[in-house]
Amino acid sequence: MDKEGFEVKEFFSQTVAKNEDLSVGVVAIMTLMKVIEKYKDTTIQGLDENLKDAILTIKTSDYPVTAINSGCELFMRFITFAKLDYKNFEHCREVMLDRGHIFLDKLQQCRDKIVKLATKFIADGSKVLTHSRSRVVLKTLIQAFRQQTQFEVFVTQSAPDNSGEVMCKDLRAEGIPCTLILDSAVGYIMEQVDFVMVGAEGVVESGGIVNKVGSYTMAMCAREMKKPFYVLTESFKFTRLFPLNQGDLPDEYKYSRSSRKRVATDLREAHPLVDYTPPAYITLLFTDLGILTPSAVSDQLIQLYL
């Protein structure tokens, strides 16, 4: 609960549950918008503190923190320029809400832009390998199939939450030929596929990605067998982080809050939820900003944070 009595964590969790098609990063931004609407005091500084408290509260949920961090950081930067331009509190709040709605509207369009770019890379007869359950990858595959493109998809089971099973079920519901494979079968199946297509929970400054654990293994296999490794991701997931290896990823990215509390003495006993895939293993990133090479990500980050 924030200082105004608004149940931040409850609103966030309920909104995620009701909108499974939305990224947790987008829901986090929707929650911050609600904080601005519910704020009852009349000081900009107080509102700013409430927003920061709300972000910390959201991060205590058991959802992946990667997209929450990047989304909230960009959102705060986008709306809080109003603090510099307007001294009247009510006028400032109205401007912040207007900018927040503009920001959310842009995010709603991101996925469609990515789908439009990525479907062109799925040719008739393609065999696609994907990992876990990415909403934007799912939408891309469905759109390509509805455009009468014939292809086959292989989906990893994606332990420990087995989200690949849900992905496979969603694809089969659309009539798309789909085979569920063991995570350990990635090397075996790689020689049969034409390319890999995955989502991302975050894109770091180097152009590498943070994504469901197992993505790095898949990328290494793809590179060894000279198969393209495509990443589909929204630009609000671009984050100012520069890991050099797996150990550089913050614990809050790698482990759920419940895991960190349960094995606080030694996190080596917990299973990491994500891993880091360096840019050298990524062929292209399909984003709402266009199709990027990993080396172009840093330039786009500079533009986003200007």
Backbone bond lengths (Angstrom), bond angles and torsions (degrees), N, CA, C in turn:
res aa  C-N    CA-C-N  psi(-1)  N-CA   C-N-CA  omega(-1)  CA-C   N-CA-C  phi
1 M - - - 1.465 - - 1.521 109.51 -
2 D 1.349 117.81 133.86 1.453 120.05 178.80 1.521 109.80 -85.62
3 K 1.328 116.18 -175.95 1.456 121.09 -175.22 1.522 112.35 -66.37
4 E 1.306 117.53 -17.15 1.464 121.40 -178.53 1.532 111.78 -98.17
5 G 1.320 117.58 3.63 1.451 120.05 177.79 1.516 114.37 87.73
6 F 1.336 117.91 6.14 1.464 121.25 179.93 1.522 109.43 -84.25
7 E 1.311 116.58 127.00 1.465 121.91 -177.95 1.532 110.18 -78.49
8 V 1.299 116.26 88.78 1.465 122.26 -175.34 1.525 111.10 -62.45
9 K 1.321 116.48 -52.44 1.467 120.88 -175.38 1.520 111.28 -63.59
10 E 1.343 115.95 -40.28 1.463 120.26 -179.91 1.528 110.72 -65.55
11 F 1.338 116.74 -44.84 1.467 120.42 179.46 1.524 110.24 -62.27
12 F 1.335 116.69 -44.55 1.463 121.17 -179.61 1.526 111.06 -60.81
13 S 1.331 117.17 -49.64 1.468 121.43 -177.11 1.518 111.51 -64.06
14 Q 1.337 116.92 -42.23 1.463 120.56 -179.94 1.522 111.65 -66.40
15 T 1.332 116.43 -38.34 1.466 120.24 179.82 1.519 111.21 -68.08
16 V 1.324 117.20 -38.80 1.470 120.88 175.88 1.527 109.70 -61.59
17 A 1.331 115.90 -44.73 1.472 120.63 -178.24 1.532 112.13 -63.74
18 K 1.320 116.61 -35.51 1.465 121.21 -177.20 1.528 112.85 -83.37
19 N 1.330 116.77 -18.35 1.472 120.80 -174.81 1.522 110.18 -129.50
20 E 1.323 116.50 69.06 1.463 120.26 -175.92 1.526 112.56 -66.45
21 D 1.345 117.05 -13.91 1.460 120.08 178.75 1.526 111.89 -83.00
22 L 1.341 117.15 -7.40 1.464 120.71 -178.42 1.522 110.94 -98.42
23 S 1.316 115.62 141.85 1.458 120.91 173.64 1.527 108.97 -66.58
24 V 1.338 116.37 148.83 1.470 119.60 177.45 1.517 110.76 -63.21
25 G 1.335 117.47 -26.04 1.460 120.93 176.54 1.518 111.35 -64.90
26 V 1.325 116.91 -41.04 1.471 121.52 178.11 1.522 110.05 -67.47
27 V 1.337 116.92 -42.11 1.466 120.42 179.11 1.528 110.68 -64.16
28 A 1.331 116.94 -35.66 1.465 120.33 176.81 1.529 110.31 -61.56
29 I 1.322 117.08 -40.84 1.464 121.38 178.76 1.533 110.32 -67.16
30 M 1.322 116.92 -40.27 1.469 120.92 176.07 1.531 110.57 -60.08
31 T 1.326 116.30 -37.09 1.462 121.41 178.75 1.528 110.66 -66.38
32 L 1.331 116.96 -41.84 1.466 120.34 178.09 1.526 111.07 -64.14
33 M 1.326 116.48 -36.24 1.463 120.35 175.72 1.526 110.46 -61.12
34 K 1.322 116.42 -40.83 1.464 120.89 179.40 1.532 110.66 -66.22
35 V 1.332 117.11 -35.86 1.470 120.94 176.87 1.532 109.82 -61.41
36 I 1.331 116.38 -43.48 1.471 120.25 179.19 1.532 110.43 -62.97
37 E 1.318 116.20 -41.84 1.472 120.33 -179.69 1.525 111.69 -64.97
38 K 1.347 116.98 -38.38 1.462 121.24 -174.60 1.525 113.47 -85.00
39 Y 1.307 118.22 -11.11 1.468 121.31 -174.89 1.525 110.47 -63.51
40 K 1.351 116.89 128.25 1.464 121.42 -172.79 1.525 114.15 -106.17
41 D 1.318 117.21 -16.65 1.468 119.32 -179.89 1.525 109.65 -75.22
42 T 1.310 117.09 -176.83 1.476 120.03 -176.29 1.520 112.55 -128.05
43 T 1.327 116.96 26.96 1.466 119.26 178.51 1.522 110.35 -120.21
44 I 1.315 115.14 138.62 1.468 120.40 179.03 1.519 110.39 -66.93
45 Q 1.338 115.84 -37.52 1.462 119.77 179.88 1.531 110.96 -63.14
46 G 1.329 115.96 -40.95 1.454 119.89 178.95 1.517 112.11 -63.87
47 L 1.334 116.14 -40.91 1.469 120.60 177.79 1.518 110.51 -63.81
48 D 1.323 115.73 -41.52 1.462 120.39 179.39 1.531 110.57 -61.12
49 E 1.324 116.95 -41.51 1.464 121.09 178.58 1.520 110.78 -65.68
50 N 1.345 115.77 -39.37 1.462 119.48 178.32 1.521 111.94 -62.54
51 L 1.330 116.61 -40.11 1.460 121.04 179.15 1.525 110.87 -64.89
52 K 1.317 116.43 -42.28 1.468 120.26 179.11 1.532 110.84 -65.24
53 D 1.339 115.85 -40.39 1.470 119.68 176.68 1.523 110.94 -63.34
54 A 1.329 115.85 -39.38 1.469 120.48 -179.78 1.525 110.85 -63.59
55 I 1.331 117.40 -40.22 1.468 121.05 178.84 1.529 110.22 -62.14
56 L 1.330 115.99 -43.48 1.468 119.69 178.13 1.525 110.93 -62.68
57 T 1.332 116.83 -38.35 1.464 121.09 179.31 1.524 111.07 -66.40
58 I 1.329 116.57 -43.68 1.464 121.15 179.18 1.522 110.18 -59.47
59 K 1.319 116.06 -38.74 1.464 120.64 -177.54 1.527 112.78 -71.52
60 T 1.356 116.65 -11.35 1.463 118.78 176.27 1.524 111.58 -84.88
61 S 1.343 116.71 -4.32 1.463 119.38 176.68 1.526 108.95 -72.42
62 D 1.316 116.77 171.99 1.466 120.14 -176.08 1.529 111.73 -95.75
63 Y 1.321 116.09 24.90 1.466 120.77 179.55 1.532 109.65 -98.43
64 P 1.352 117.73 159.64 1.464 120.32 179.35 1.526 112.31 -57.17
65 V 1.320 115.76 132.79 1.464 121.15 -173.59 1.529 112.41 -87.52
66 T 1.331 117.88 -19.38 1.461 120.95 -172.63 1.522 112.23 -55.18
67 A 1.331 117.73 -56.17 1.458 121.48 -178.27 1.524 111.83 -70.03
68 I 1.327 117.13 -30.17 1.468 121.02 177.51 1.521 109.71 -63.09
69 N 1.326 116.82 -46.00 1.464 121.19 -179.40 1.517 112.25 -59.81
70 S 1.334 116.26 -52.83 1.463 120.06 -175.83 1.519 111.49 -67.21
71 G 1.340 117.26 -42.61 1.460 121.06 -179.24 1.518 112.25 -62.67
72 C 1.331 116.48 -46.60 1.468 120.63 -179.33 1.528 111.74 -66.15
73 E 1.329 116.21 -37.78 1.463 119.71 -179.76 1.529 110.98 -64.28
74 L 1.320 116.24 -45.23 1.466 120.09 178.38 1.525 111.44 -65.98
75 F 1.322 116.04 -41.35 1.459 120.74 -179.96 1.524 110.86 -61.53
76 M 1.325 116.95 -47.48 1.461 121.16 -179.56 1.526 111.03 -60.81
77 R 1.301 115.59 -39.73 1.470 118.95 179.19 1.532 110.59 -67.79
78 F 1.307 116.72 -38.38 1.465 121.43 -176.89 1.524 111.87 -68.44
79 I 1.342 117.00 -43.36 1.471 118.89 -174.18 1.522 113.85 -87.50
80 T 1.343 117.73 -28.67 1.459 118.28 -170.40 1.517 114.18 -82.86
81 F 1.330 117.70 0.20 1.463 118.12 168.89 1.525 109.90 -60.03
82 A 1.326 116.48 -23.78 1.464 121.07 179.52 1.522 111.06 -60.85
83 K 1.321 117.77 -28.25 1.465 121.18 -179.83 1.519 111.31 -63.32
84 L 1.324 115.42 -30.19 1.463 119.62 -179.47 1.523 111.72 -82.97
85 D 1.329 116.41 -26.80 1.467 120.84 -172.82 1.518 114.28 -93.08
86 Y 1.355 116.72 -24.59 1.468 119.07 -173.34 1.526 109.75 -131.72
87 K 1.320 116.14 127.35 1.461 120.91 -179.32 1.522 112.21 -92.02
88 N 1.339 117.27 -28.47 1.456 121.21 177.74 1.527 109.51 -72.26
89 F 1.358 116.65 125.09 1.460 119.71 -171.48 1.530 112.58 -62.56
90 E 1.338 117.32 -49.50 1.464 119.62 -176.60 1.526 111.82 -61.07
91 H 1.337 114.93 -40.89 1.472 118.94 177.90 1.522 110.20 -64.38
92 C 1.336 115.44 -40.87 1.472 121.07 179.45 1.528 110.27 -62.46
93 R 1.341 117.27 -43.90 1.465 120.37 179.92 1.533 110.77 -63.26
94 E 1.321 117.19 -41.98 1.465 120.71 178.77 1.526 110.98 -59.94
95 V 1.338 115.34 -43.25 1.470 120.04 179.62 1.529 110.52 -65.26
96 M 1.334 116.72 -40.98 1.465 120.71 179.43 1.529 110.59 -62.79
97 L 1.324 116.61 -42.53 1.461 120.56 178.52 1.524 111.08 -65.90
98 D 1.341 116.64 -41.25 1.470 120.39 178.04 1.524 110.39 -60.96
99 R 1.342 115.25 -45.46 1.465 118.98 179.91 1.525 111.14 -67.20
100 G 1.332 115.57 -34.73 1.456 119.40 177.33 1.517 112.22 -63.54
101 H 1.334 116.49 -41.59 1.472 120.27 178.12 1.531 110.77 -65.85
102 I 1.326 116.62 -38.06 1.470 120.56 177.04 1.528 109.59 -62.24
103 F 1.330 115.54 -43.82 1.465 121.80 -179.59 1.523 110.25 -61.75
104 L 1.345 116.82 -46.08 1.465 120.71 179.56 1.525 111.55 -64.70
105 D 1.327 116.70 -39.72 1.467 120.52 178.84 1.529 110.62 -61.08
106 K 1.328 115.79 -40.34 1.467 120.02 178.21 1.525 110.80 -63.44
107 L 1.335 115.29 -40.23 1.464 119.30 -179.73 1.527 111.43 -65.13
108 Q 1.338 116.46 -36.49 1.466 119.87 179.79 1.530 111.16 -63.94
109 Q 1.332 117.00 -27.25 1.468 121.15 -178.32 1.532 112.67 -87.40
110 C 1.335 115.97 -15.39 1.472 120.57 -174.62 1.520 112.47 -56.91
111 R 1.331 115.53 -48.63 1.465 120.09 -173.67 1.526 111.29 -62.33
112 D 1.346 116.65 -40.33 1.468 120.23 179.85 1.529 111.49 -63.49
113 K 1.331 116.50 -37.58 1.472 120.20 178.63 1.522 110.90 -65.20
114 I 1.323 116.14 -41.42 1.465 120.94 179.80 1.524 110.63 -65.70
115 V 1.322 115.92 -44.61 1.470 121.34 179.97 1.526 110.17 -58.71
116 K 1.310 116.85 -43.34 1.468 121.10 -179.39 1.525 111.62 -60.66
117 L 1.325 116.39 -38.60 1.472 120.61 179.91 1.531 111.68 -73.97
118 A 1.329 115.59 -44.09 1.470 119.94 -170.83 1.528 113.68 -76.54
119 T 1.329 117.88 -30.44 1.473 119.48 -178.01 1.531 111.59 -62.33
120 K 1.319 117.01 -26.14 1.465 120.88 -179.46 1.532 111.83 -67.82
121 F 1.324 116.51 -17.32 1.462 120.74 -178.16 1.526 112.29 -93.43
122 I 1.339 116.40 -1.16 1.466 120.17 178.28 1.528 108.22 -101.71
123 A 1.302 116.02 105.03 1.475 121.17 -176.91 1.527 110.63 -95.02
124 D 1.330 115.18 162.62 1.465 120.62 176.27 1.521 110.15 -57.35
125 G 1.317 115.64 135.34 1.457 120.45 178.27 1.513 114.32 84.75
126 S 1.332 117.83 1.48 1.467 121.03 -178.79 1.523 111.99 -66.15
127 K 1.320 114.12 149.07 1.460 121.19 170.28 1.525 106.46 -118.69
128 V 1.336 114.89 119.53 1.467 121.57 -172.12 1.524 109.91 -112.35
129 L 1.325 115.88 136.24 1.461 120.74 173.76 1.524 108.43 -110.29
130 T 1.332 116.85 131.22 1.463 120.54 176.75 1.523 109.69 -134.14
131 H 1.322 114.84 167.26 1.465 121.13 -173.36 1.521 109.79 -128.67
132 S 1.330 116.53 136.54 1.456 121.83 176.87 1.533 110.38 61.56
133 R 1.331 117.13 -151.17 1.464 120.93 179.36 1.527 109.33 -128.74
134 S 1.315 115.75 101.05 1.461 121.97 176.04 1.516 108.40 -99.67
135 R 1.324 116.66 127.70 1.468 120.61 -179.15 1.522 111.52 -63.29
136 V 1.326 116.87 -41.31 1.460 119.56 -176.93 1.524 111.34 -73.09
137 V 1.324 117.89 -33.98 1.470 120.69 174.89 1.520 109.57 -66.90
138 L 1.327 116.85 -43.76 1.460 121.00 178.51 1.527 110.88 -58.28
139 K 1.319 116.55 -46.58 1.465 120.28 -179.01 1.523 111.24 -64.88
140 T 1.326 116.99 -36.57 1.468 121.63 179.08 1.527 110.77 -65.02
141 L 1.322 116.37 -46.06 1.458 120.47 -179.59 1.534 111.21 -64.96
142 I 1.321 115.88 -40.30 1.470 119.48 178.57 1.529 110.62 -64.49
143 Q 1.325 116.20 -43.34 1.465 120.22 -179.55 1.524 111.06 -64.32
144 A 1.330 117.28 -41.86 1.467 120.86 178.65 1.530 110.36 -62.08
145 F 1.323 116.56 -41.16 1.470 120.83 -179.96 1.527 110.84 -66.19
146 R 1.329 116.29 -38.17 1.464 120.00 179.55 1.529 111.76 -71.11
147 Q 1.325 116.21 -16.92 1.466 120.69 175.19 1.527 111.03 -89.18
148 Q 1.329 115.30 14.51 1.471 123.75 176.15 1.523 113.78 73.09
149 T 1.314 117.56 18.53 1.460 120.59 174.05 1.528 108.84 -79.84
150 Q 1.307 116.33 131.73 1.461 121.18 -179.48 1.532 109.10 -100.62
151 F 1.322 116.20 122.97 1.468 120.71 -179.42 1.521 109.06 -155.55
152 E 1.311 114.58 171.38 1.467 121.71 -179.44 1.517 109.06 -127.27
153 V 1.322 116.88 144.18 1.464 121.10 -177.31 1.525 110.57 -121.09
154 F 1.332 116.37 137.46 1.458 123.47 171.03 1.532 107.03 -111.42
155 V 1.309 116.67 129.94 1.462 121.62 -177.37 1.523 109.52 -123.62
156 T 1.322 117.00 130.02 1.458 120.46 176.00 1.522 109.95 -71.89
157 Q 1.307 116.15 148.92 1.468 120.81 178.37 1.524 110.76 -61.18
158 S 1.315 116.02 -35.52 1.464 123.73 174.89 1.528 113.43 64.14
159 A 1.329 114.84 67.68 1.466 121.38 173.68 1.540 108.57 -69.68
160 P 1.314 119.90 155.17 1.463 125.92 10.24 1.537 114.71 -92.06
161 D 1.347 118.85 -9.09 1.472 118.36 -176.65 1.532 112.74 -94.67
162 N 1.353 116.51 -3.75 1.473 121.60 178.63 1.528 112.99 55.46
163 S 1.330 115.59 39.03 1.468 120.49 -179.36 1.524 112.20 -67.63
164 G 1.342 116.67 -19.61 1.459 120.05 176.86 1.521 111.96 -64.39
165 E 1.330 116.69 -29.41 1.468 120.17 178.25 1.527 110.69 -64.30
166 V 1.330 116.38 -38.72 1.467 121.13 177.89 1.528 110.18 -67.92
167 M 1.327 115.67 -41.61 1.466 120.65 178.01 1.528 110.50 -59.33
168 C 1.316 115.71 -45.96 1.466 120.61 -179.25 1.531 110.89 -63.25
169 K 1.305 116.39 -40.39 1.465 121.61 178.53 1.532 110.32 -62.52
170 D 1.343 116.26 -43.10 1.471 120.97 179.74 1.531 111.42 -63.55
171 L 1.333 116.26 -40.42 1.463 120.71 179.89 1.531 110.94 -67.25
172 R 1.326 115.99 -43.86 1.468 120.05 -179.64 1.527 111.26 -65.09
173 A 1.328 117.00 -31.34 1.465 120.87 178.20 1.521 111.50 -64.00
174 E 1.343 116.17 -24.61 1.465 121.77 178.00 1.525 111.99 -91.54
175 G 1.345 116.04 -3.30 1.458 119.77 -178.87 1.512 114.32 87.50
176 I 1.333 117.05 11.26 1.469 121.54 -178.70 1.534 109.33 -84.11
177 P 1.337 118.21 124.99 1.470 120.61 177.73 1.528 110.29 -58.34
178 C 1.312 116.87 125.51 1.464 120.65 -172.51 1.521 110.21 -144.57
179 T 1.328 116.33 137.05 1.459 122.11 178.03 1.520 109.44 -123.65
180 L 1.315 116.59 125.88 1.463 121.69 176.89 1.531 108.33 -86.61
181 I 1.338 116.00 129.38 1.461 119.69 -178.90 1.529 110.35 -123.48
182 L 1.306 116.25 159.19 1.452 121.26 174.61 1.521 110.03 -68.87
183 D 1.312 117.20 149.81 1.472 120.42 175.68 1.529 110.97 -58.19
184 S 1.320 115.09 -36.01 1.466 120.26 -178.17 1.527 113.05 -73.61
185 A 1.353 117.69 -6.74 1.466 121.28 -178.80 1.524 112.56 -95.50
186 V 1.339 117.95 7.42 1.470 121.45 -177.57 1.526 111.10 -57.82
187 G 1.338 117.20 -46.33 1.462 120.18 179.80 1.514 112.07 -63.52
188 Y 1.324 116.19 -37.78 1.462 121.14 -179.55 1.530 111.40 -65.76
189 I 1.336 116.69 -42.94 1.464 120.76 -173.65 1.526 112.34 -83.47
190 M 1.341 117.14 -19.47 1.469 120.38 -172.13 1.535 112.62 -58.89
191 E 1.330 117.18 -36.13 1.466 118.95 -178.14 1.528 112.58 -67.66
192 Q 1.346 117.18 -16.21 1.468 120.38 -178.94 1.530 113.24 -90.33
193 V 1.341 117.92 -21.87 1.462 120.44 -172.66 1.530 111.51 -90.88
194 D 1.332 114.65 162.60 1.469 120.43 178.93 1.523 111.86 -92.93
195 F 1.327 116.64 -33.41 1.466 120.36 178.07 1.519 109.83 -163.28
196 V 1.334 114.42 165.42 1.462 122.22 176.78 1.525 108.16 -107.83
197 M 1.323 116.95 139.67 1.467 121.45 178.94 1.529 108.19 -135.07
198 V 1.328 116.20 114.07 1.468 120.58 -178.01 1.526 110.36 -129.31
199 G 1.306 115.47 165.56 1.460 121.14 172.83 1.516 109.37 -93.90
200 A 1.326 116.56 -165.89 1.464 121.35 177.57 1.514 109.50 -154.07
201 E 1.323 115.22 142.58 1.461 119.52 173.53 1.517 110.59 -87.26
202 G 1.328 116.11 -21.51 1.459 120.54 177.35 1.513 110.36 -162.85
203 V 1.332 115.96 149.66 1.467 122.33 174.84 1.519 107.06 -119.61
204 V 1.322 117.46 122.18 1.458 121.32 -174.68 1.532 111.25 -92.48
205 E 1.312 115.84 173.27 1.465 121.56 -172.40 1.523 113.82 -58.89
206 S 1.315 117.03 -31.55 1.463 120.62 -178.18 1.527 112.61 -74.19
207 G 1.345 116.63 -14.04 1.461 121.00 -173.80 1.508 112.44 97.75
208 G 1.330 116.22 -1.26 1.457 120.52 173.65 1.518 109.92 -78.43
209 I 1.327 116.11 172.90 1.465 119.40 -178.13 1.524 112.05 -126.98
210 V 1.323 114.79 153.22 1.460 123.04 168.37 1.527 104.92 -107.23
211 N 1.319 116.35 122.53 1.464 119.53 -177.51 1.528 109.80 -150.95
212 K 1.317 115.91 175.76 1.466 122.35 -177.23 1.529 110.16 -47.65
213 V 1.319 115.71 135.84 1.459 120.72 -177.71 1.530 109.99 -54.17
214 G 1.303 115.91 134.90 1.459 122.21 -174.51 1.512 112.02 111.19
215 S 1.335 116.34 -16.96 1.470 120.44 179.42 1.528 111.02 -64.44
216 Y 1.329 116.39 -40.36 1.467 121.21 -179.70 1.527 110.53 -63.11
217 T 1.327 116.50 -44.08 1.466 121.03 177.86 1.525 110.61 -59.53
218 M 1.324 116.17 -44.56 1.461 121.39 179.45 1.528 111.19 -63.00
219 A 1.329 116.50 -40.89 1.469 121.06 -179.55 1.527 110.92 -65.76
220 M 1.331 116.98 -39.47 1.470 120.05 178.67 1.528 110.85 -64.84
221 C 1.325 116.01 -42.06 1.471 119.95 178.17 1.530 110.51 -63.72
222 A 1.332 116.24 -41.54 1.462 120.77 -179.50 1.528 110.71 -62.60
223 R 1.307 116.33 -42.84 1.462 119.48 -179.60 1.532 111.44 -66.27
224 E 1.319 116.00 -41.62 1.462 120.38 -179.67 1.530 110.61 -62.04
225 M 1.336 116.53 -36.05 1.467 120.59 -179.22 1.526 112.83 -98.03
226 K 1.333 114.98 11.43 1.474 121.97 174.57 1.539 112.63 57.13
227 K 1.328 115.12 43.85 1.466 121.18 175.85 1.530 108.54 -107.10
228 P 1.328 118.14 135.69 1.477 120.53 179.37 1.533 111.31 -59.67
229 F 1.323 115.05 140.83 1.465 121.52 178.25 1.524 107.20 -118.64
230 Y 1.336 116.60 103.17 1.457 122.56 -175.69 1.531 110.68 -100.38
231 V 1.328 114.95 139.85 1.464 121.26 177.93 1.525 109.19 -118.59
232 L 1.324 116.65 129.24 1.461 122.04 178.42 1.521 107.71 -110.71
233 T 1.328 117.12 119.64 1.465 118.54 -175.65 1.520 112.51 -158.58
234 E 1.326 116.27 147.31 1.462 122.16 177.66 1.528 110.28 -79.03
235 S 1.324 115.91 149.86 1.468 120.18 -175.91 1.529 112.84 -68.96
236 F 1.344 118.76 -19.26 1.463 118.34 179.25 1.533 110.91 -70.67
237 K 1.327 116.66 -8.78 1.455 120.62 176.44 1.528 112.46 -90.25
238 F 1.332 117.18 0.18 1.465 120.65 174.96 1.533 107.63 -70.32
239 T 1.315 116.31 128.37 1.463 119.50 -174.90 1.528 111.48 -131.23
240 R 1.310 114.80 148.38 1.476 120.04 -179.22 1.533 109.49 -84.74
241 L 1.302 112.84 77.64 1.462 121.85 180.00 1.523 106.55 -139.81
242 F 1.328 117.58 141.29 1.463 120.12 -177.55 1.533 110.03 -133.63
243 P 1.342 117.15 71.88 1.469 119.15 178.30 1.521 111.32 -73.75
244 L 1.320 115.82 146.99 1.467 120.90 175.84 1.528 110.97 -103.12
245 N 1.323 115.56 -20.56 1.464 120.16 179.91 1.526 109.16 -157.46
246 Q 1.325 116.92 -176.75 1.462 120.90 -177.78 1.529 112.10 -63.11
247 G 1.318 115.72 -34.91 1.466 120.11 -178.54 1.512 113.55 -67.38
248 D 1.334 117.04 -20.22 1.464 120.67 -179.26 1.528 112.91 -78.90
249 L 1.328 117.49 -13.92 1.466 119.79 178.74 1.529 109.02 -70.61
250 P 1.336 118.10 132.57 1.474 120.23 177.97 1.520 111.09 -60.14
251 D 1.326 116.45 146.79 1.467 120.77 -179.92 1.526 111.65 -59.10
252 E 1.341 117.12 -33.82 1.466 119.12 -178.85 1.527 111.35 -66.89
253 Y 1.326 117.88 -21.36 1.460 121.53 174.47 1.529 110.71 -79.44
254 K 1.331 115.68 -39.25 1.462 120.57 -170.61 1.526 114.07 -84.43
255 Y 1.322 116.71 -27.84 1.460 119.68 -174.52 1.523 111.27 -129.03
256 S 1.323 116.46 144.98 1.466 120.17 175.67 1.521 108.92 -68.40
257 R 1.320 115.77 160.46 1.465 119.86 179.96 1.529 111.09 -60.82
258 S 1.327 116.34 -40.19 1.473 119.25 -179.29 1.526 110.65 -64.40
259 S 1.344 117.22 -36.74 1.467 120.29 177.90 1.519 111.17 -66.68
260 R 1.339 115.48 -40.96 1.469 119.01 -179.77 1.520 111.56 -64.81
261 K 1.327 116.77 -34.48 1.466 120.18 178.63 1.526 110.81 -75.07
262 R 1.338 115.85 -37.29 1.466 120.39 -174.64 1.526 111.97 -70.68
263 V 1.319 116.91 -38.45 1.473 120.71 -177.88 1.521 109.68 -121.97
264 A 1.304 115.07 48.50 1.465 120.61 -176.19 1.527 112.66 -59.93
265 T 1.322 116.43 -26.85 1.463 119.57 -177.16 1.521 112.69 -74.95
266 D 1.332 117.31 -31.51 1.460 120.22 -177.28 1.524 109.91 -155.59
267 L 1.338 116.41 99.09 1.462 120.83 -176.64 1.527 112.63 -69.53
268 R 1.332 117.18 -8.84 1.465 119.10 176.79 1.523 110.86 -64.33
269 E 1.325 116.47 -17.93 1.460 120.33 178.81 1.520 112.22 -81.81
270 A 1.340 117.66 -12.20 1.473 121.80 -178.94 1.523 110.11 -95.69
271 H 1.323 116.23 150.53 1.456 120.75 176.88 1.535 109.33 -84.92
272 P 1.331 118.63 127.71 1.468 119.38 176.71 1.523 110.45 -68.01
273 L 1.320 116.71 142.19 1.460 121.47 179.80 1.525 111.79 -86.54
274 V 1.335 116.68 -26.44 1.464 121.08 -177.34 1.523 109.69 -134.09
275 D 1.319 115.11 164.82 1.459 120.35 170.07 1.524 108.94 -137.71
276 Y 1.318 115.24 171.72 1.466 121.64 -178.01 1.517 109.75 -106.66
277 T 1.327 116.66 125.81 1.461 122.32 175.69 1.522 108.71 -105.73
278 P 1.338 118.90 113.79 1.466 121.67 -178.71 1.533 111.75 -63.41
279 P 1.336 116.90 157.27 1.468 121.11 -176.49 1.519 114.40 -62.54
280 A 1.319 117.75 -25.80 1.467 120.73 -178.05 1.528 112.44 -62.09
281 Y 1.333 116.97 -21.10 1.467 120.91 -177.12 1.529 112.53 -96.13
282 I 1.336 116.44 -2.66 1.463 120.55 -175.60 1.523 110.30 -104.05
283 T 1.323 116.66 129.58 1.467 121.32 -179.03 1.520 110.86 -81.20
284 L 1.326 116.64 -56.72 1.466 121.78 -179.59 1.521 109.63 -146.85
285 L 1.346 115.01 153.12 1.457 120.90 171.91 1.525 108.13 -114.59
286 F 1.322 116.03 124.93 1.462 121.52 177.11 1.525 107.50 -95.83
287 T 1.326 116.81 113.76 1.456 121.46 -175.73 1.522 110.10 -130.30
288 D 1.324 115.77 170.81 1.465 120.05 175.50 1.527 111.68 -70.77
289 L 1.336 116.71 -9.68 1.473 121.65 176.28 1.525 111.25 -92.24
290 G 1.329 115.96 -3.14 1.456 121.06 -178.00 1.519 111.04 122.80
291 I 1.328 115.88 -175.74 1.465 121.62 176.82 1.524 107.23 -89.37
292 L 1.324 115.95 120.54 1.460 121.03 -173.80 1.530 111.63 -118.01
293 T 1.318 114.99 148.52 1.456 119.74 165.19 1.528 106.41 -84.97
294 P 1.322 118.50 157.28 1.469 119.33 -179.98 1.537 113.09 -55.38
295 S 1.329 117.26 -34.55 1.469 119.84 -177.96 1.524 112.92 -68.16
296 A 1.327 117.37 -17.03 1.471 120.70 -179.24 1.524 112.79 -85.38
297 V 1.329 117.31 -10.06 1.462 120.67 -175.29 1.526 112.18 -63.95
298 S 1.331 117.13 -41.38 1.471 119.68 -178.16 1.521 111.59 -60.99
299 D 1.329 117.44 -38.63 1.470 120.60 177.25 1.520 110.77 -64.57
300 Q 1.318 117.22 -40.21 1.463 120.81 179.39 1.526 111.19 -67.82
301 L 1.328 117.05 -35.53 1.461 120.79 176.92 1.526 111.37 -63.09
302 I 1.315 115.19 -40.34 1.472 119.40 178.02 1.524 109.80 -61.16
303 Q 1.331 116.66 -42.40 1.466 120.25 179.85 1.530 111.17 -66.50
304 L 1.322 116.94 -39.08 1.457 120.58 -178.52 1.526 111.57 -65.12
305 Y 1.333 116.68 -34.74 1.466 120.03 -174.57 1.528 113.46 -99.64
306 L 1.338 116.75 6.42 1.474 118.97 175.66 1.516 110.72 -67.18
